[in-house]
């Protein structure tokens, strides 16, 4: 069974009560996707971390990497907080990655009461890895290593991994309000994505549902509204109980549709203001799954 360590960012700044609610929302957004796919997973919550166990590693990786609120995550191995167990697992992990002459380092951190400090743990684990791979002529390099082995000790457990996978960050879906997202062309899905990243549920308003399809990878429960002829956005927003409207307009749209803006009696959001066409195009490719997720 694969174990994933999930890190979040802004959620940690909230009060205890709000943080707990947001953590549960993040976890629920993940587990709901497993349920939809007919898969099982198990979650545990710790301050600043969420742990997920799953038998479906590839599926879990895809889901977590597209869950708002996740800053980064790692596929990790678990052991006890005893130094001997940590050293043994660090050596095992190093054997999977080591190459001749490789520069490496150990990054250790811990929380709880232990008979060692983080610096002592990193030093001693590094010695164990060095000796176990001595025939490969390893080199310790704390500045520019080719291999980083992370040791995260939390109370009586330790987690060892070799890298972080970025998530989209932001706030968990559903922790903020409901917003209409007008999708008339591809750039509009980037605007919707940015509003979703702030925790809003987006109801897409479009005459071309295919345009909004990439957003379903980020919210499988995405609602799409196909407007009737003559229906205005304010009326749709009131009917769907939306608290705002998200628009991906560029300068040409603003110039051509200034009257449309004057007729809106609901808050409007323009997430793409200040972004260049190249930045918007890159974000569109990311939303569609053909580009890098921004950190």
KOLMIFI-614663 format. One record per residue: residue number from 1; x, y, z of N, C-alpha, C in turn; chain. Coordinates in pm, whole numbers, plus 50000, padded with zeros to 5 digits. Example, Ala and Ser with C-alpha at 12.3 -4.5 7.8 and 13.67 -1.06 7.14 Angstrom:
2
1,51319,49431,50780,51230,49550,50780,51320,49670,50780,A
2,51285,49775,50708,51367,49894,50714,51290,50003,50787,A
END
This chain:
295
1,50084,49881,50000,50000,50000,50000,50088,50125,50000,A
2,50059,50217,49910,50138,50340,49899,50093,50441,50004,A
3,50192,50512,50060,50166,50615,50159,50211,50749,50104,A
4,50125,50850,50114,50156,50984,50068,50149,51082,50184,A
5,50249,51169,50191,50253,51276,50289,50215,51405,50217,A
6,50107,51469,50261,50054,51588,50195,50081,51712,50281,A
7,50130,51817,50216,50156,51943,50286,50061,52051,50235,A
8,50016,52134,50325,49934,52248,50285,49999,52375,50337,A
9,49953,52490,50288,50017,52617,50321,49926,52712,50396,A
10,49840,52783,50321,49756,52886,50381,49666,52834,50492,A
11,49625,52710,50482,49535,52653,50582,49596,52663,50721,A
12,49728,52647,50728,49796,52648,50858,49790,52783,50927,A
13,49757,52889,50854,49752,53023,50911,49618,53051,50979,A
14,49521,52963,50961,49389,52985,51016,49385,52950,51165,A
15,49278,52994,51230,49256,52956,51370,49235,52805,51378,A
16,49247,52749,51497,49233,52605,51513,49100,52555,51457,A
17,48994,52625,51487,48861,52583,51442,48851,52585,51290,A
18,48894,52695,51231,48885,52707,51084,48982,52612,51017,A
19,49102,52598,51073,49200,52507,51014,49147,52364,51010,A
20,49085,52321,51118,49030,52186,51121,48923,52168,51013,A
21,48838,52269,50998,48732,52260,50895,48792,52255,50755,A
22,48895,52336,50730,48958,52337,50598,49034,52207,50572,A
23,49099,52153,50675,49168,52024,50659,49069,51916,50619,A
24,48956,51914,50687,48855,51812,50656,48798,51832,50515,A
25,48784,51957,50474,48737,51984,50337,48837,51933,50235,A
26,48966,51957,50260,49070,51909,50169,49066,51756,50161,A
27,49059,51692,50278,49052,51546,50280,48929,51493,50210,A
28,48816,51561,50230,48691,51518,50166,48698,51531,50015,A
29,48764,51638,49967,48778,51656,49822,48859,51542,49760,A
30,48956,51490,49835,49037,51380,49786,48958,51249,49790,A
31,48899,51219,49906,48830,51091,49920,48709,51080,49827,A
32,48643,51193,49798,48527,51186,49709,48568,51139,49569,A
33,48688,51173,49528,48735,51127,49396,48764,50978,49397,A
34,48816,50928,49508,48835,50784,49520,48701,50711,49515,A
35,48603,50764,49586,48471,50701,49587,48412,50699,49447,A
36,48425,50810,49375,48373,50817,49238,48435,50710,49150,A
37,48566,50682,49173,48637,50583,49091,48619,50441,49143,A
38,48553,50425,49257,48533,50292,49314,48655,50239,49387,A
39,48745,50331,49429,48866,50292,49501,48854,50331,49648,A
40,48936,50267,49730,48940,50299,49872,49071,50370,49907,A
41,49065,50451,50013,49185,50513,50067,49161,50539,50215,A
42,49269,50564,50287,49260,50593,50431,49335,50721,50459,A
43,49275,50809,50538,49336,50938,50570,49362,50949,50719,A
44,49472,51018,50753,49500,51059,50890,49544,51205,50886,A
45,49504,51281,50988,49537,51422,50996,49635,51448,51110,A
46,49739,51524,51081,49828,51578,51182,49846,51726,51154,A
47,49888,51800,51253,49905,51944,51233,50006,51970,51120,A
48,49961,52036,51016,50047,52070,50904,50062,51961,50800,A
49,50004,51843,50826,50022,51730,50735,49893,51648,50726,A
50,49874,51586,50611,49770,51485,50594,49836,51363,50533,A
51,49805,51245,50584,49861,51121,50532,49751,51040,50464,A
52,49784,50986,50348,49688,50908,50271,49751,50774,50233,A
53,49678,50666,50261,49720,50533,50219,49628,50486,50107,A
54,49686,50429,50003,49606,50381,49890,49677,50266,49820,A
55,49600,50174,49768,49655,50065,49686,49670,50108,49541,A
56,49628,50229,49509,49627,50274,49369,49719,50396,49359,A
57,49848,50370,49352,49947,50478,49359,49934,50577,49244,A
58,49920,50530,49122,49914,50619,49007,49789,50706,49013,A
59,49676,50647,49048,49552,50723,49060,49563,50826,49171,A
60,49618,50785,49286,49632,50876,49399,49721,50994,49363,A
61,49828,50970,49291,49918,51078,49250,49844,51179,49162,A
62,49765,51128,49068,49690,51217,48979,49588,51299,49056,A
63,49521,51237,49151,49418,51307,49229,49479,51414,49317,A
64,49583,51378,49393,49641,51472,49489,49702,51591,49416,A
65,49764,51568,49302,49830,51676,49229,49730,51776,49170,A
66,49601,51739,49169,49498,51829,49117,49395,51863,49225,A
67,49439,51861,49350,49349,51897,49460,49391,52032,49517,A
68,49303,52129,49508,49334,52262,49559,49354,52257,49711,A
69,49453,52330,49757,49490,52327,49897,49619,52252,49921,A
70,49652,52160,49831,49776,52083,49842,49891,52166,49786,A
71,49989,52197,49870,50107,52271,49825,50207,52177,49762,A
72,50231,52064,49827,50319,51961,49772,50290,51830,49844,A
73,50340,51721,49787,50322,51591,49851,50436,51499,49811,A
74,50451,51393,49886,50561,51299,49862,50511,51156,49881,A
75,50557,51071,49794,50541,50926,49816,50646,50888,49918,A
76,50604,50835,50032,50696,50817,50143,50689,50676,50200,A
77,50793,50641,50275,50797,50515,50349,50795,50548,50497,A
78,50740,50457,50576,50717,50482,50717,50793,50382,50804,A
79,50843,50429,50916,50907,50341,51013,50890,50403,51152,A
80,50953,50346,51251,50945,50402,51386,51044,50517,51399,A
81,51037,50588,51511,51129,50700,51534,51261,50656,51595,A
82,51279,50525,51613,51407,50474,51664,51516,50498,51559,A
83,51631,50547,51605,51737,50581,51511,51777,50461,51423,A
84,51785,50344,51482,51828,50227,51405,51732,50198,51289,A
85,51602,50213,51315,51504,50188,51209,51512,50296,51101,A
86,51535,50419,51143,51549,50528,51046,51671,50506,50958,A
87,51784,50470,51020,51906,50448,50942,51886,50335,50842,A
88,51822,50226,50887,51802,50110,50799,51715,50147,50679,A
89,51609,50224,50702,51520,50261,50592,51586,50364,50501,A
90,51663,50457,50558,51736,50554,50475,51834,50483,50383,A
91,51902,50382,50434,51995,50303,50352,51919,50232,50241,A
92,51804,50172,50276,51723,50102,50177,51679,50197,50065,A
93,51636,50315,50103,51593,50414,50003,51711,50457,49916,A
94,51827,50478,49978,51944,50522,49902,51985,50419,49799,A
95,51972,50292,49831,52012,50185,49739,51932,50189,49608,A
96,51810,50242,49616,51726,50248,49497,51768,50358,49400,A
97,51843,50455,49451,51873,50573,49371,52023,50596,49346,A
98,52107,50533,49424,52249,50568,49418,52313,50529,49286,A
99,52401,50619,49239,52484,50593,49122,52628,50625,49160,A
100,52719,50574,49083,52861,50590,49116,52900,50738,49125,A
101,52962,50776,49236,53008,50912,49256,52900,51013,49286,A
102,52783,50967,49321,52670,51058,49341,52689,51147,49463,A
103,52652,51273,49449,52651,51367,49561,52515,51357,49631,A
104,52517,51345,49763,52392,51327,49834,52393,51405,49965,A
105,52273,51418,50024,52263,51475,50158,52137,51423,50225,A
106,52133,51434,50356,52016,51399,50434,51956,51528,50491,A
107,51828,51548,50471,51756,51661,50529,51663,51606,50637,A
108,51688,51640,50761,51608,51584,50871,51535,51694,50947,A
109,51415,51661,50989,51339,51749,51077,51254,51660,51168,A
110,51216,51713,51282,51141,51629,51375,51049,51716,51460,A
111,50945,51653,51514,50859,51716,51614,50829,51612,51720,A
112,50829,51655,51845,50811,51561,51955,50937,51549,52039,A
113,50936,51459,52135,51048,51437,52226,51129,51316,52180,A
114,51258,51338,52155,51346,51229,52112,51482,51248,52176,A
115,51561,51143,52175,51695,51150,52236,51800,51192,52134,A
116,51758,51265,52031,51850,51316,51930,51793,51445,51875,A
117,51881,51529,51822,51837,51652,51756,51826,51626,51606,A
118,51768,51721,51535,51756,51707,51390,51895,51702,51325,A
119,51988,51785,51374,52123,51786,51318,52194,51654,51343,A
120,52178,51599,51463,52241,51470,51493,52181,51360,51407,A
121,52052,51364,51387,51986,51263,51305,52036,51270,51161,A
122,52045,51391,51106,52093,51406,50968,52237,51358,50955,A
123,52320,51393,51053,52461,51353,51049,52476,51201,51055,A
124,52406,51139,51150,52423,50994,51169,52357,50914,51057,A
125,52243,50961,51009,52181,50892,50895,52267,50906,50771,A
126,52328,51024,50754,52419,51043,50642,52538,50949,50648,A
127,52591,50928,50769,52704,50835,50786,52663,50693,50749,A
128,52542,50655,50792,52494,50519,50760,52478,50501,50609,A
129,52423,50600,50542,52405,50592,50396,52541,50592,50326,A
130,52632,50675,50373,52766,50682,50313,52836,50547,50322,A
131,52836,50487,50439,52905,50359,50459,52840,50246,50380,A
132,52706,50250,50372,52635,50144,50300,52660,50150,50150,A
133,52698,50268,50100,52722,50284,49956,52868,50320,49927,A
134,52957,50282,50017,53097,50324,50006,53162,50278,49877,A
135,53120,50162,49827,53178,50111,49702,53139,50197,49581,A
136,53037,50282,49599,52991,50369,49490,53060,50506,49495,A
137,53154,50521,49587,53229,50646,49603,53136,50766,49619,A
138,53049,50764,49720,52955,50876,49740,53025,51001,49790,A
139,52959,51113,49771,53010,51242,49820,52896,51316,49891,A
140,52925,51367,50008,52827,51447,50080,52831,51591,50027,A
141,52715,51641,49989,52706,51777,49934,52576,51839,49984,A
142,52588,51931,50079,52469,51993,50137,52416,52108,50052,A
143,52496,52154,49956,52458,52271,49876,52392,52234,49744,A
144,52450,52140,49673,52399,52104,49541,52399,51952,49522,A
145,52321,51882,49604,52322,51735,49596,52244,51683,49475,A
146,52284,51569,49427,52207,51501,49321,52095,51419,49381,A
147,52112,51377,49505,52010,51298,49574,51988,51356,49713,A
148,51865,51393,49742,51827,51438,49875,51735,51334,49938,A
149,51770,51291,50056,51686,51198,50131,51629,51275,50251,A
150,51499,51284,50255,51433,51359,50361,51386,51265,50471,A
151,51409,51304,50594,51365,51228,50710,51276,51321,50793,A
152,51151,51286,50804,51053,51367,50878,51003,51283,50996,A
153,51051,51317,51116,51013,51243,51236,50901,51319,51305,A
154,50790,51248,51326,50674,51309,51392,50631,51217,51506,A
155,50661,51262,51629,50632,51183,51749,50703,51047,51741,A
156,50629,50937,51738,50692,50805,51740,50703,50741,51602,A
157,50679,50819,51496,50690,50766,51361,50787,50850,51280,A
158,50845,50790,51178,50938,50860,51089,50900,50830,50945,A
159,50914,50931,50859,50876,50918,50719,50997,50958,50634,A
160,51030,50874,50538,51150,50894,50457,51110,50896,50310,A
161,51159,50999,50239,51123,51014,50099,51235,51090,50028,A
162,51228,51098,49896,51338,51157,49819,51300,51280,49739,A
163,51178,51325,49747,51143,51445,49671,51001,51487,49695,A
164,50967,51605,49643,50833,51662,49656,50770,51680,49519,A
165,50642,51652,49511,50564,51677,49390,50476,51798,49416,A
166,50480,51899,49330,50400,52020,49357,50251,51997,49339,A
167,50172,52061,49422,50028,52066,49404,49989,52207,49361,A
168,49861,52233,49340,49819,52366,49294,49819,52471,49403,A
169,49823,52429,49532,49816,52526,49641,49676,52585,49654,A
170,49669,52703,49715,49540,52769,49732,49461,52714,49849,A
171,49329,52721,49837,49236,52678,49941,49150,52563,49890,A
172,49105,52474,49978,49023,52361,49934,48892,52407,49870,A
173,48852,52338,49765,48725,52367,49700,48611,52357,49801,A
174,48519,52452,49792,48402,52448,49878,48416,52524,50008,A
175,48534,52578,50035,48553,52653,50159,48515,52800,50143,A
176,48492,52843,50020,48450,52981,49995,48314,52977,49925,A
177,48276,53083,49856,48143,53093,49798,48128,53025,49664,A
178,48011,53045,49606,47978,52990,49474,47985,53104,49373,A
179,48053,53079,49260,48076,53183,49159,48041,53130,49021,A
180,47978,53214,48940,47958,53180,48799,48088,53206,48723,A
181,48121,53118,48631,48236,53139,48546,48193,53139,48401,A
182,48201,53254,48336,48161,53264,48196,48274,53211,48108,A
183,48245,53106,48032,48347,53043,47946,48301,53056,47801,A
184,48366,53146,47730,48336,53167,47588,48453,53129,47500,A
185,48574,53127,47557,48693,53087,47484,48791,53026,47582,A
186,48902,52974,47530,48992,52896,47614,49049,52973,47731,A
187,49082,53101,47713,49143,53177,47821,49050,53184,47943,A
188,48919,53169,47921,48825,53178,48033,48840,53063,48132,A
189,48890,52948,48085,48907,52837,48180,49022,52866,48276,A
190,49119,52946,48232,49227,52986,48323,49173,53075,48433,A
191,49080,53166,48399,49018,53252,48499,48938,53169,48599,A
192,48862,53074,48549,48785,52986,48638,48877,52907,48729,A
193,48987,52859,48675,49082,52780,48755,49136,52864,48871,A
194,49169,52990,48846,49223,53076,48951,49120,53102,49060,A
195,48994,53116,49023,48889,53135,49124,48868,53006,49202,A
196,48875,52892,49135,48864,52763,49204,48979,52746,49303,A
197,49095,52794,49266,49212,52785,49355,49191,52861,49484,A
198,49107,52962,49482,49077,53039,49604,48968,52973,49687,A
199,48925,52851,49648,48829,52777,49728,48685,52789,49683,A
200,48659,52859,49573,48522,52879,49526,48476,52762,49439,A
201,48352,52724,49455,48288,52633,49360,48242,52715,49240,A
202,48280,52672,49122,48246,52746,49000,48136,52675,48925,A
203,48034,52751,48889,47931,52703,48797,47963,52764,48661,A
204,47999,52681,48567,48040,52730,48435,47916,52765,48352,A
205,47916,52883,48297,47811,52926,48203,47874,52929,48065,A
206,47826,52844,47977,47886,52835,47844,47788,52777,47744,A
207,47800,52818,47622,47723,52759,47513,47801,52646,47447,A
208,47926,52628,47490,48012,52523,47434,48069,52440,47549,A
209,47994,52343,47603,48039,52265,47719,48176,52200,47701,A
210,48212,52169,47577,48342,52106,47553,48457,52195,47600,A
211,48439,52326,47593,48543,52419,47636,48576,52402,47784,A
212,48472,52373,47865,48490,52363,48010,48537,52226,48055,A
213,48546,52131,47965,48580,51992,48000,48709,51981,48081,A
214,48817,52054,48049,48941,52040,48126,48925,52072,48274,A
215,48828,52154,48310,48809,52191,48451,48757,52074,48534,A
216,48700,51973,48469,48648,51858,48543,48759,51778,48609,A
217,48882,51788,48555,48995,51719,48618,49028,51781,48753,A
218,48987,51907,48772,49014,51979,48896,48893,51979,48989,A
219,48776,51961,48934,48654,51949,49013,48559,51853,48943,A
220,48561,51724,48981,48475,51625,48916,48326,51656,48933,A
221,48291,51741,49031,48152,51777,49054,48115,51909,48986,A
222,48196,51950,48891,48175,52078,48822,48035,52084,48760,A
223,47967,52196,48783,47833,52218,48725,47847,52309,48603,A
224,47778,52271,48495,47780,52349,48370,47638,52394,48339,A
225,47622,52522,48315,47492,52581,48282,47496,52630,48138,A
226,47405,52578,48057,47392,52623,47918,47279,52725,47914,A
227,47311,52853,47889,47208,52958,47900,47106,52953,47788,A
228,46983,52993,47824,46880,53012,47722,46905,53145,47652,A
229,46858,53156,47532,46876,53282,47461,46813,53398,47537,A
230,46889,53501,47556,46837,53620,47623,46858,53624,47773,A
231,46897,53514,47835,46919,53511,47980,47048,53586,48012,A
232,47042,53680,48109,47162,53755,48143,47230,53692,48263,A
233,47359,53727,48280,47440,53664,48385,47386,53693,48524,A
234,47340,53814,48549,47288,53848,48681,47170,53758,48716,A
235,47082,53734,48620,46965,53650,48645,47007,53506,48672,A
236,47104,53459,48593,47153,53322,48614,47217,53310,48753,A
237,47294,53411,48790,47361,53408,48920,47260,53402,49034,A
238,47154,53481,49025,47052,53477,49130,46983,53342,49135,A
239,46956,53286,49018,46888,53157,49013,46975,53044,49067,A
240,47106,53053,49041,47198,52948,49089,47262,52983,49224,A
241,47215,53090,49286,47263,53134,49418,47415,53157,49419,A
242,47464,53217,49313,47607,53251,49304,47629,53389,49365,A
243,47747,53405,49422,47779,53531,49490,47865,53624,49406,A
244,47905,53579,49288,47986,53662,49200,47998,53599,49063,A
245,48061,53671,48973,48081,53624,48836,48228,53638,48802,A
246,48286,53534,48746,48427,53533,48706,48436,53549,48555,A
247,48516,53646,48512,48532,53675,48370,48679,53670,48331,A
248,48708,53609,48219,48845,53602,48171,48874,53701,48060,A
249,48806,53812,48060,48815,53908,47951,48955,53967,47938,A
250,48991,53994,47812,49113,54069,47785,49075,54213,47752,A
251,49174,54294,47712,49149,54436,47686,49043,54455,47579,A
252,49048,54373,47475,48951,54387,47366,48809,54363,47416,A
253,48794,54263,47505,48662,54235,47560,48610,54352,47643,A
254,48697,54408,47725,48656,54521,47808,48610,54639,47721,A
255,48685,54664,47614,48650,54776,47527,48518,54753,47455,A
256,48496,54629,47412,48377,54598,47332,48253,54575,47417,A
257,48272,54542,47547,48156,54500,47627,48140,54584,47753,A
258,48179,54707,47745,48168,54794,47862,48023,54806,47908,A
259,47928,54804,47815,47787,54815,47852,47742,54690,47927,A
260,47794,54574,47885,47760,54449,47957,47803,54458,48102,A
261,47920,54518,48128,47969,54535,48265,47876,54626,48343,A
262,47828,54732,48279,47742,54829,48348,47609,54765,48388,A
263,47565,54664,48313,47437,54601,48340,47444,54496,48451,A
264,47563,54455,48489,47577,54352,48592,47554,54414,48731,A
265,47470,54350,48810,47444,54400,48945,47495,54303,49051,A
266,47608,54239,49022,47667,54140,49111,47818,54158,49104,A
267,47891,54131,49212,48038,54145,49207,48100,54063,49095,A
268,48197,54121,49026,48267,54051,48918,48414,54039,48952,A
269,48472,53927,48911,48613,53900,48936,48684,53882,48802,A
270,48804,53940,48793,48882,53935,48669,49023,53883,48703,A
271,49038,53753,48726,49165,53698,48774,49282,53715,48678,A
272,49254,53737,48550,49363,53742,48452,49417,53883,48431,A
273,49358,53981,48499,49409,54117,48486,49555,54121,48531,A
274,49639,54183,48452,49781,54193,48486,49865,54081,48429,A
275,49802,53979,48370,49876,53868,48311,49894,53891,48161,A
276,50010,53853,48111,50035,53864,47968,49965,53751,47895,A
277,49951,53765,47763,49890,53659,47683,49970,53530,47696,A
278,50103,53542,47703,50187,53423,47715,50162,53351,47848,A
279,50146,53429,47956,50118,53370,48087,49982,53301,48088,A
280,49884,53364,48026,49751,53304,48020,49753,53176,47938,A
281,49823,53180,47824,49831,53061,47739,49898,52946,47815,A
282,50002,52978,47892,50069,52874,47971,49977,52816,48076,A
283,49895,52900,48138,49801,52851,48239,49692,52765,48176,A
284,49646,52803,48058,49547,52722,47988,49602,52583,47960,A
285,49726,52575,47914,49787,52445,47886,49799,52363,48014,A
286,49831,52429,48126,49841,52358,48253,49704,52303,48294,A
287,49600,52384,48283,49465,52340,48319,49424,52220,48234,A
288,49463,52222,48109,49429,52114,48016,49514,51990,48037,A
289,49615,52002,48123,49698,51887,48154,49819,51870,48066,A
290,49853,51973,47989,49968,51963,47899,50080,52057,47941,A
291,50066,52118,48058,50169,52207,48107,50197,52184,48255,A
292,50295,52258,48310,50338,52240,48448,50243,52314,48542,A
293,50212,52250,48656,50132,52316,48758,50212,52425,48824,A
294,50162,52548,48831,50238,52654,48896,50249,52633,49044,A
295,50363,52666,49103,50383,52648,49247,50336,52771,49321,A
END
